[in-house]
Amino acid sequence: MKTRRMFIGVLALGLLLALMVGLSVAQEAGLGVEAMVHGRIPVQGHLTDDGGSPLNGDYSVTFRIYDDDTDGTVLCQDTQTVSVSNGLFSTAMDGCTPSDIDGTQVYLGIQVESDEEMTPRQPIYPVPYAMSLVPGADLRGTLGGQPMFTVENTSSEWSTAIYGYASAASGENYGVEGRSNSTGGYGGYFRNSSGVALKAAGSGIIQSTAQSYVWISGNGVRPFHQSDSTVIDMDTKGGALVYCGATSGTRNVMLPITVPGPLYGQDVTVSDLDIYFRTEDDFDTITAVLLRRQAGVGSYDNILHDSATHGCDDDVHPDGCTIHYDLTSNNVLSADAGILYLTLELTYSSGGTTWIQIGGARLTLEHD
């Protein structure tokens, strides 16, 4: 077999590598590279015999991409029939994916027919603009009103646009890091279709439109006055059975609430209150609900004052009932005003023998 010689040029490969690096996430998410940009690497060359004379005809040529210039691993390869005219040919290597070529240094090896693979392997270098996307790249610019870099995944299935992972076992490791050079900017800003999903301000404030909830156990219920005849027995499910004591009539009980506010540097808005209860007798009811926010020692603002009657007969509602309130007034908890005061007025039709069970309460908190 004749020994053949070749001078090769890999055209636009650097730019293609940059595109592949940008598509690596889409490939992992299940989108084919072919659907977005063709993964072929253009190659041109000059093929001669061992005496330097140009060859003509069709030849079987195998192209291989390696991670080393002499040994290493074959990352991808492609064998095809190449038409050569006066030594010149132009083709494209197929079969490489973003998982094969990830921006690190690679080398091209070529084998013609059954000859040994030619040496030395040819290093593949990026074109200048593609160097902004190789590992360790630093992309800088001054753009007002627009992002420096945009990645969009338009798949209708579960998918990821950007994935960050740091594998170091110790120290401060970040899959994704965002910074702002001023207290007025944002280190991170994430949105969904309904608004702000998560916003991290330069001053350390974390904001989110996602709702949070505070659960208040009914085990915490207590008489309003020490002298009240109210009898309270804890149940084993987080609630309490409240008896009026010696006589019928009304008894006020309190349910202490502890709420963080502000939370992560932002004021908390209490938007909803839900009270869970049931009664042993259908004539026993909750006849008033009072929720206040302390404005200072000995002063307060009313968030809610409901004087409607609410019943929940255990025979009809064995799983209990819920009283729901939308809160709209004086319901922002700031650094200076945030102690909450919840009082329930319980009315009994007979003295001492029946109970009203307070399962607990839930507050809905909003932050932005």
TIDO-291751 format. One record per residue (C-alpha): residue number from 1; residue in three letters; x, y, z. Coordinates in steps of 0.05 Angstrom, whole numbers, padded with zeros to 5 digits. Example, Ala and Ser with C-alpha at 12.3 -4.5 7.8 and 13.67 -1.06 7.14 Angstrom:
REM TIDO-291751
+------+------+--------+--------+--------+
! resi ! resn !      X !      Y !      Z !
+------+------+--------+--------+--------+
!    1 !  ALA !  00246 ! -00090 !  00156 !
!    2 !  SER !  00273 ! -00021 !  00143 !
+------+------+--------+--------+--------+
***
This chain:
REM TIDO-291751
+------+------+--------+--------+--------+
! resi ! resn !      X !      Y !      Z !
+------+------+--------+--------+--------+
!    1 !  MET !  00000 !  00000 !  00000 !
!    2 !  LYS !  00025 !  00068 ! -00018 !
!    3 !  THR !  00039 !  00118 !  00037 !
!    4 !  ARG ! -00005 !  00179 !  00028 !
!    5 !  ARG !  00007 !  00248 !  00052 !
!    6 !  MET ! -00044 !  00301 !  00069 !
!    7 !  PHE ! -00046 !  00374 !  00086 !
!    8 !  ILE ! -00111 !  00390 !  00120 !
!    9 !  GLY ! -00151 !  00449 !  00142 !
!   10 !  VAL ! -00208 !  00448 !  00191 !
!   11 !  LEU ! -00253 !  00505 !  00171 !
!   12 !  ALA ! -00301 !  00540 !  00218 !
!   13 !  LEU ! -00290 !  00485 !  00270 !
!   14 !  GLY ! -00276 !  00535 !  00325 !
!   15 !  LEU ! -00343 !  00569 !  00313 !
!   16 !  LEU ! -00378 !  00502 !  00311 !
!   17 !  LEU ! -00345 !  00482 !  00377 !
!   18 !  ALA ! -00373 !  00546 !  00408 !
!   19 !  LEU ! -00442 !  00528 !  00384 !
!   20 !  MET ! -00435 !  00458 !  00411 !
!   21 !  VAL ! -00414 !  00484 !  00479 !
!   22 !  GLY ! -00476 !  00527 !  00481 !
!   23 !  LEU ! -00519 !  00468 !  00463 !
!   24 !  SER ! -00492 !  00419 !  00514 !
!   25 !  VAL ! -00549 !  00432 !  00563 !
!   26 !  ALA ! -00601 !  00421 !  00509 !
!   27 !  GLN ! -00568 !  00355 !  00490 !
!   28 !  GLU ! -00572 !  00331 !  00563 !
!   29 !  ALA ! -00645 !  00352 !  00566 !
!   30 !  GLY ! -00662 !  00305 !  00509 !
!   31 !  LEU ! -00663 !  00353 !  00450 !
!   32 !  GLY ! -00624 !  00327 !  00389 !
!   33 !  VAL ! -00568 !  00371 !  00364 !
!   34 !  GLU ! -00592 !  00360 !  00294 !
!   35 !  ALA ! -00657 !  00396 !  00311 !
!   36 !  MET ! -00620 !  00460 !  00328 !
!   37 !  VAL ! -00555 !  00463 !  00288 !
!   38 !  HIS ! -00521 !  00410 !  00245 !
!   39 !  GLY ! -00464 !  00376 !  00283 !
!   40 !  ARG ! -00418 !  00368 !  00222 !
!   41 !  ILE ! -00345 !  00392 !  00222 !
!   42 !  PRO ! -00321 !  00418 !  00154 !
!   43 !  VAL ! -00253 !  00391 !  00133 !
!   44 !  GLN ! -00211 !  00408 !  00071 !
!   45 !  GLY ! -00146 !  00376 !  00051 !
!   46 !  HIS ! -00094 !  00360 ! -00002 !
!   47 !  LEU ! -00079 !  00286 ! -00012 !
!   48 !  THR ! -00016 !  00261 ! -00047 !
!   49 !  ASP !  00021 !  00196 ! -00055 !
!   50 !  ASP !  00087 !  00182 ! -00021 !
!   51 !  GLY !  00124 !  00219 ! -00077 !
!   52 !  GLY !  00083 !  00282 ! -00068 !
!   53 !  SER !  00040 !  00273 ! -00131 !
!   54 !  PRO ! -00033 !  00294 ! -00124 !
!   55 !  LEU ! -00083 !  00237 ! -00123 !
!   56 !  ASN ! -00149 !  00231 ! -00159 !
!   57 !  GLY ! -00209 !  00186 ! -00146 !
!   58 !  ASP ! -00252 !  00162 ! -00088 !
!   59 !  TYR ! -00219 !  00141 ! -00023 !
!   60 !  SER ! -00246 !  00115 !  00043 !
!   61 !  VAL ! -00224 !  00164 !  00097 !
!   62 !  THR ! -00233 !  00157 !  00172 !
!   63 !  PHE ! -00233 !  00221 !  00214 !
!   64 !  ARG ! -00223 !  00215 !  00290 !
!   65 !  ILE ! -00225 !  00268 !  00345 !
!   66 !  TYR ! -00178 !  00254 !  00404 !
!   67 !  ASP ! -00167 !  00286 !  00472 !
!   68 !  ASP ! -00091 !  00278 !  00466 !
!   69 !  ASP ! -00040 !  00292 !  00410 !
!   70 !  THR ! -00008 !  00222 !  00412 !
!   71 !  ASP ! -00048 !  00175 !  00457 !
!   72 !  GLY ! -00114 !  00191 !  00493 !
!   73 !  THR ! -00185 !  00171 !  00477 !
!   74 !  VAL ! -00224 !  00173 !  00412 !
!   75 !  LEU ! -00280 !  00222 !  00428 !
!   76 !  CYS ! -00317 !  00212 !  00362 !
!   77 !  GLN ! -00303 !  00187 !  00291 !
!   78 !  ASP ! -00332 !  00184 !  00222 !
!   79 !  THR ! -00314 !  00141 !  00160 !
!   80 !  GLN ! -00337 !  00163 !  00091 !
!   81 !  THR ! -00319 !  00160 !  00018 !
!   82 !  VAL ! -00283 !  00224 ! -00004 !
!   83 !  SER ! -00277 !  00247 ! -00076 !
!   84 !  VAL ! -00207 !  00274 ! -00091 !
!   85 !  SER ! -00192 !  00317 ! -00152 !
!   86 !  ASN ! -00120 !  00336 ! -00166 !
!   87 !  GLY ! -00105 !  00321 ! -00092 !
!   88 !  LEU ! -00159 !  00368 ! -00066 !
!   89 !  PHE ! -00221 !  00348 ! -00028 !
!   90 !  SER ! -00274 !  00381 !  00015 !
!   91 !  THR ! -00320 !  00343 !  00062 !
!   92 !  ALA ! -00349 !  00346 !  00131 !
!   93 !  MET ! -00339 !  00300 !  00190 !
!   94 !  ASP ! -00404 !  00276 !  00222 !
!   95 !  GLY ! -00422 !  00243 !  00288 !
!   96 !  CYS ! -00393 !  00290 !  00341 !
!   97 !  THR ! -00438 !  00316 !  00396 !
!   98 !  PRO ! -00431 !  00368 !  00452 !
!   99 !  SER ! -00414 !  00312 !  00501 !
!  100 !  ASP ! -00354 !  00294 !  00456 !
!  101 !  ILE ! -00328 !  00365 !  00445 !
!  102 !  ASP ! -00336 !  00408 !  00506 !
!  103 !  GLY ! -00287 !  00465 !  00495 !
!  104 !  THR ! -00223 !  00430 !  00519 !
!  105 !  GLN ! -00164 !  00419 !  00471 !
!  106 !  VAL ! -00177 !  00365 !  00419 !
!  107 !  TYR ! -00137 !  00336 !  00360 !
!  108 !  LEU ! -00157 !  00310 !  00291 !
!  109 !  GLY ! -00129 !  00244 !  00266 !
!  110 !  ILE ! -00139 !  00220 !  00194 !
!  111 !  GLN ! -00132 !  00150 !  00163 !
!  112 !  VAL ! -00137 !  00137 !  00088 !
!  113 !  GLU ! -00160 !  00068 !  00066 !
!  114 !  SER ! -00120 !  00015 !  00105 !
!  115 !  ASP ! -00058 !  00059 !  00116 !
!  116 !  GLU ! -00035 !  00075 !  00186 !
!  117 !  GLU ! -00066 !  00138 !  00215 !
!  118 !  MET ! -00025 !  00198 !  00194 !
!  119 !  THR !  00020 !  00233 !  00243 !
!  120 !  PRO !  00023 !  00281 !  00275 !
!  121 !  ARG ! -00049 !  00293 !  00295 !
!  122 !  GLN ! -00073 !  00363 !  00279 !
!  123 !  PRO ! -00092 !  00407 !  00339 !
!  124 !  ILE ! -00160 !  00441 !  00331 !
!  125 !  TYR ! -00160 !  00513 !  00354 !
!  126 !  PRO ! -00221 !  00558 !  00364 !
!  127 !  VAL ! -00233 !  00620 !  00323 !
!  128 !  PRO ! -00224 !  00683 !  00366 !
!  129 !  TYR ! -00298 !  00694 !  00381 !
!  130 !  ALA ! -00308 !  00622 !  00401 !
!  131 !  MET ! -00255 !  00630 !  00456 !
!  132 !  SER ! -00307 !  00668 !  00496 !
!  133 !  LEU ! -00343 !  00601 !  00508 !
!  134 !  VAL ! -00287 !  00553 !  00526 !
!  135 !  PRO ! -00276 !  00534 !  00600 !
!  136 !  GLY ! -00247 !  00592 !  00639 !
!  137 !  ALA ! -00273 !  00643 !  00589 !
!  138 !  ASP ! -00288 !  00714 !  00611 !
!  139 !  LEU ! -00346 !  00747 !  00573 !
!  140 !  ARG ! -00348 !  00823 !  00584 !
!  141 !  GLY ! -00385 !  00881 !  00554 !
!  142 !  THR ! -00427 !  00943 !  00567 !
!  143 !  LEU ! -00499 !  00932 !  00546 !
!  144 !  GLY ! -00555 !  00976 !  00572 !
!  145 !  GLY ! -00625 !  00948 !  00576 !
!  146 !  GLN ! -00608 !  00879 !  00551 !
!  147 !  PRO ! -00575 !  00815 !  00577 !
!  148 !  MET ! -00502 !  00799 !  00564 !
!  149 !  PHE ! -00519 !  00727 !  00548 !
!  150 !  THR ! -00586 !  00693 !  00532 !
!  151 !  VAL ! -00601 !  00618 !  00534 !
!  152 !  GLU ! -00671 !  00595 !  00516 !
!  153 !  ASN ! -00698 !  00524 !  00516 !
!  154 !  THR ! -00764 !  00522 !  00478 !
!  155 !  SER ! -00780 !  00449 !  00492 !
!  156 !  SER ! -00852 !  00435 !  00514 !
!  157 !  GLU ! -00827 !  00379 !  00560 !
!  158 !  TRP ! -00791 !  00385 !  00626 !
!  159 !  SER ! -00726 !  00419 !  00609 !
!  160 !  THR ! -00669 !  00463 !  00634 !
!  161 !  ALA ! -00640 !  00525 !  00602 !
!  162 !  ILE ! -00578 !  00531 !  00646 !
!  163 !  TYR ! -00550 !  00478 !  00693 !
!  164 !  GLY ! -00495 !  00493 !  00743 !
!  165 !  TYR ! -00456 !  00442 !  00784 !
!  166 !  ALA ! -00394 !  00449 !  00828 !
!  167 !  SER ! -00362 !  00383 !  00847 !
!  168 !  ALA ! -00309 !  00405 !  00898 !
!  169 !  ALA ! -00317 !  00369 !  00964 !
!  170 !  SER ! -00298 !  00426 !  01011 !
!  171 !  GLY ! -00296 !  00502 !  01014 !
!  172 !  GLU ! -00345 !  00551 !  00983 !
!  173 !  ASN ! -00371 !  00518 !  00919 !
!  174 !  TYR ! -00425 !  00548 !  00875 !
!  175 !  GLY ! -00463 !  00517 !  00818 !
!  176 !  VAL ! -00485 !  00587 !  00799 !
!  177 !  GLU ! -00461 !  00653 !  00828 !
!  178 !  GLY ! -00489 !  00722 !  00816 !
!  179 !  ARG ! -00463 !  00788 !  00843 !
!  180 !  SER ! -00482 !  00862 !  00841 !
!  181 !  ASN ! -00431 !  00917 !  00849 !
!  182 !  SER ! -00480 !  00963 !  00885 !
!  183 !  THR ! -00533 !  00958 !  00940 !
!  184 !  GLY ! -00586 !  00979 !  00889 !
!  185 !  GLY ! -00573 !  00921 !  00841 !
!  186 !  TYR ! -00591 !  00847 !  00845 !
!  187 !  GLY ! -00544 !  00789 !  00853 !
!  188 !  GLY ! -00598 !  00743 !  00825 !
!  189 !  TYR ! -00666 !  00754 !  00794 !
!  190 !  PHE ! -00712 !  00698 !  00774 !
!  191 !  ARG ! -00781 !  00706 !  00745 !
!  192 !  ASN ! -00840 !  00662 !  00727 !
!  193 !  SER ! -00904 !  00676 !  00689 !
!  194 !  SER ! -00936 !  00710 !  00749 !
!  195 !  GLY ! -00879 !  00755 !  00769 !
!  196 !  VAL ! -00818 !  00752 !  00813 !
!  197 !  ALA ! -00801 !  00680 !  00833 !
!  198 !  LEU ! -00738 !  00699 !  00872 !
!  199 !  LYS ! -00699 !  00765 !  00876 !
!  200 !  ALA ! -00634 !  00773 !  00915 !
!  201 !  ALA ! -00616 !  00847 !  00924 !
!  202 !  GLY ! -00546 !  00874 !  00933 !
!  203 !  SER ! -00563 !  00895 !  01004 !
!  204 !  GLY ! -00575 !  00822 !  01024 !
!  205 !  ILE ! -00651 !  00824 !  01017 !
!  206 !  ILE ! -00683 !  00761 !  00987 !
!  207 !  GLN ! -00751 !  00771 !  00957 !
!  208 !  SER ! -00801 !  00722 !  00928 !
!  209 !  THR ! -00874 !  00722 !  00907 !
!  210 !  ALA ! -00882 !  00650 !  00932 !
!  211 !  GLN ! -00928 !  00644 !  00992 !
!  212 !  SER ! -00905 !  00617 !  01060 !
!  213 !  TYR ! -00947 !  00589 !  01116 !
!  214 !  VAL ! -00945 !  00591 !  01191 !
!  215 !  TRP ! -00981 !  00536 !  01229 !
!  216 !  ILE ! -01005 !  00550 !  01300 !
!  217 !  SER ! -01020 !  00488 !  01342 !
!  218 !  GLY ! -01085 !  00486 !  01380 !
!  219 !  ASN ! -01044 !  00458 !  01439 !
!  220 !  GLY ! -01025 !  00530 !  01453 !
!  221 !  VAL ! -01094 !  00555 !  01468 !
!  222 !  ARG ! -01103 !  00588 !  01537 !
!  223 !  PRO ! -01157 !  00623 !  01578 !
!  224 !  PHE ! -01163 !  00698 !  01569 !
!  225 !  HIS ! -01165 !  00711 !  01645 !
!  226 !  GLN ! -01133 !  00671 !  01701 !
!  227 !  SER ! -01199 !  00673 !  01739 !
!  228 !  ASP ! -01239 !  00643 !  01681 !
!  229 !  SER ! -01273 !  00576 !  01695 !
!  230 !  THR ! -01250 !  00552 !  01627 !
!  231 !  VAL ! -01222 !  00481 !  01626 !
!  232 !  ILE ! -01173 !  00462 !  01572 !
!  233 !  ASP ! -01152 !  00390 !  01557 !
!  234 !  MET ! -01099 !  00377 !  01505 !
!  235 !  ASP ! -01115 !  00324 !  01453 !
!  236 !  THR ! -01063 !  00278 !  01421 !
!  237 !  LYS ! -01069 !  00308 !  01352 !
!  238 !  GLY ! -01042 !  00379 !  01362 !
!  239 !  GLY ! -01107 !  00410 !  01385 !
!  240 !  ALA ! -01145 !  00423 !  01450 !
!  241 !  LEU ! -01215 !  00411 !  01478 !
!  242 !  VAL ! -01241 !  00474 !  01510 !
!  243 !  TYR ! -01298 !  00468 !  01562 !
!  244 !  CYS ! -01334 !  00529 !  01589 !
!  245 !  GLY ! -01330 !  00504 !  01661 !
!  246 !  ALA ! -01384 !  00515 !  01713 !
!  247 !  THR ! -01435 !  00555 !  01674 !
!  248 !  SER ! -01459 !  00566 !  01603 !
!  249 !  GLY ! -01444 !  00629 !  01564 !
!  250 !  THR ! -01382 !  00656 !  01530 !
!  251 !  ARG ! -01309 !  00644 !  01543 !
!  252 !  ASN ! -01251 !  00680 !  01509 !
!  253 !  VAL ! -01188 !  00641 !  01493 !
!  254 !  MET ! -01123 !  00664 !  01462 !
!  255 !  LEU ! -01078 !  00628 !  01413 !
!  256 !  PRO ! -01006 !  00656 !  01415 !
!  257 !  ILE ! -00973 !  00668 !  01347 !
!  258 !  THR ! -00900 !  00676 !  01331 !
!  259 !  VAL ! -00886 !  00701 !  01261 !
!  260 !  PRO ! -00819 !  00723 !  01231 !
!  261 !  GLY ! -00825 !  00793 !  01203 !
!  262 !  PRO ! -00789 !  00821 !  01166 !
!  263 !  LEU ! -00765 !  00757 !  01133 !
!  264 !  TYR ! -00697 !  00757 !  01096 !
!  265 !  GLY ! -00697 !  00833 !  01098 !
!  266 !  GLN ! -00767 !  00846 !  01071 !
!  267 !  ASP ! -00833 !  00861 !  01106 !
!  268 !  VAL ! -00883 !  00804 !  01113 !
!  269 !  THR ! -00955 !  00811 !  01092 !
!  270 !  VAL ! -01006 !  00767 !  01128 !
!  271 !  SER ! -01056 !  00755 !  01073 !
!  272 !  ASP ! -01100 !  00698 !  01099 !
!  273 !  LEU ! -01123 !  00667 !  01164 !
!  274 !  ASP ! -01153 !  00597 !  01170 !
!  275 !  ILE ! -01181 !  00569 !  01236 !
!  276 !  TYR ! -01194 !  00495 !  01244 !
!  277 !  PHE ! -01246 !  00473 !  01296 !
!  278 !  ARG ! -01306 !  00429 !  01312 !
!  279 !  THR ! -01359 !  00426 !  01368 !
!  280 !  GLU ! -01389 !  00370 !  01408 !
!  281 !  ASP ! -01458 !  00404 !  01410 !
!  282 !  ASP ! -01490 !  00438 !  01350 !
!  283 !  PHE ! -01510 !  00496 !  01395 !
!  284 !  ASP ! -01438 !  00511 !  01415 !
!  285 !  THR ! -01405 !  00560 !  01367 !
!  286 !  ILE ! -01348 !  00609 !  01355 !
!  287 !  THR ! -01382 !  00677 !  01358 !
!  288 !  ALA ! -01323 !  00724 !  01349 !
!  289 !  VAL ! -01253 !  00723 !  01319 !
!  290 !  LEU ! -01204 !  00780 !  01334 !
!  291 !  LEU ! -01135 !  00788 !  01302 !
!  292 !  ARG ! -01093 !  00848 !  01320 !
!  293 !  ARG ! -01023 !  00873 !  01305 !
!  294 !  GLN ! -00986 !  00906 !  01362 !
!  295 !  ALA ! -00966 !  00977 !  01344 !
!  296 !  GLY ! -00931 !  00991 !  01410 !
!  297 !  VAL ! -00936 !  00969 !  01482 !
!  298 !  GLY ! -01009 !  00979 !  01499 !
!  299 !  SER ! -01030 !  01000 !  01429 !
!  300 !  TYR ! -01053 !  00960 !  01369 !
!  301 !  ASP ! -01084 !  00960 !  01299 !
!  302 !  ASN ! -01142 !  00915 !  01282 !
!  303 !  ILE ! -01128 !  00867 !  01225 !
!  304 !  LEU ! -01194 !  00828 !  01234 !
!  305 !  HIS ! -01255 !  00832 !  01278 !
!  306 !  ASP ! -01309 !  00783 !  01258 !
!  307 !  SER ! -01373 !  00776 !  01300 !
!  308 !  ALA ! -01407 !  00724 !  01257 !
!  309 !  THR ! -01429 !  00657 !  01287 !
!  310 !  HIS ! -01393 !  00594 !  01264 !
!  311 !  GLY ! -01416 !  00524 !  01283 !
!  312 !  CYS ! -01387 !  00456 !  01266 !
!  313 !  ASP ! -01426 !  00398 !  01297 !
!  314 !  ASP ! -01381 !  00337 !  01307 !
!  315 !  ASP ! -01437 !  00290 !  01285 !
!  316 !  VAL ! -01443 !  00326 !  01218 !
!  317 !  HIS ! -01370 !  00346 !  01208 !
!  318 !  PRO ! -01327 !  00292 !  01242 !
!  319 !  ASP ! -01265 !  00319 !  01207 !
!  320 !  GLY ! -01278 !  00390 !  01230 !
!  321 !  CYS ! -01291 !  00456 !  01195 !
!  322 !  THR ! -01249 !  00515 !  01170 !
!  323 !  ILE ! -01264 !  00589 !  01179 !
!  324 !  HIS ! -01226 !  00628 !  01125 !
!  325 !  TYR ! -01210 !  00702 !  01124 !
!  326 !  ASP ! -01177 !  00746 !  01071 !
!  327 !  LEU ! -01137 !  00798 !  01108 !
!  328 !  THR ! -01128 !  00867 !  01076 !
!  329 !  SER ! -01120 !  00919 !  01132 !
!  330 !  ASN ! -01061 !  00933 !  01178 !
!  331 !  ASN ! -01032 !  00866 !  01157 !
!  332 !  VAL ! -00959 !  00884 !  01141 !
!  333 !  LEU ! -00909 !  00862 !  01194 !
!  334 !  SER ! -00849 !  00909 !  01196 !
!  335 !  ALA ! -00787 !  00913 !  01239 !
!  336 !  ASP ! -00826 !  00958 !  01286 !
!  337 !  ALA ! -00894 !  00925 !  01288 !
!  338 !  GLY ! -00905 !  00851 !  01283 !
!  339 !  ILE ! -00932 !  00819 !  01347 !
!  340 !  LEU ! -00998 !  00785 !  01331 !
!  341 !  TYR ! -01056 !  00773 !  01378 !
!  342 !  LEU ! -01111 !  00722 !  01362 !
!  343 !  THR ! -01172 !  00716 !  01407 !
!  344 !  LEU ! -01232 !  00669 !  01398 !
!  345 !  GLU ! -01298 !  00680 !  01432 !
!  346 !  LEU ! -01331 !  00612 !  01447 !
!  347 !  THR ! -01405 !  00608 !  01464 !
!  348 !  TYR ! -01434 !  00548 !  01500 !
!  349 !  SER ! -01507 !  00529 !  01507 !
!  350 !  SER ! -01498 !  00487 !  01570 !
!  351 !  GLY ! -01449 !  00491 !  01627 !
!  352 !  GLY ! -01389 !  00448 !  01637 !
!  353 !  THR ! -01406 !  00386 !  01597 !
!  354 !  THR ! -01391 !  00401 !  01523 !
!  355 !  TRP ! -01328 !  00420 !  01488 !
!  356 !  ILE ! -01305 !  00462 !  01429 !
!  357 !  GLN ! -01243 !  00432 !  01397 !
!  358 !  ILE ! -01191 !  00481 !  01371 !
!  359 !  GLY ! -01148 !  00443 !  01321 !
!  360 !  GLY ! -01104 !  00503 !  01305 !
!  361 !  ALA ! -01096 !  00560 !  01256 !
!  362 !  ARG ! -01056 !  00576 !  01193 !
!  363 !  LEU ! -01030 !  00643 !  01169 !
!  364 !  THR ! -01011 !  00655 !  01097 !
!  365 !  LEU ! -00951 !  00701 !  01088 !
!  366 !  GLU ! -00931 !  00739 !  01026 !
!  367 !  HIS ! -00866 !  00776 !  01015 !
!  368 !  ASP ! -00867 !  00821 !  00955 !
+------+------+--------+--------+--------+
***
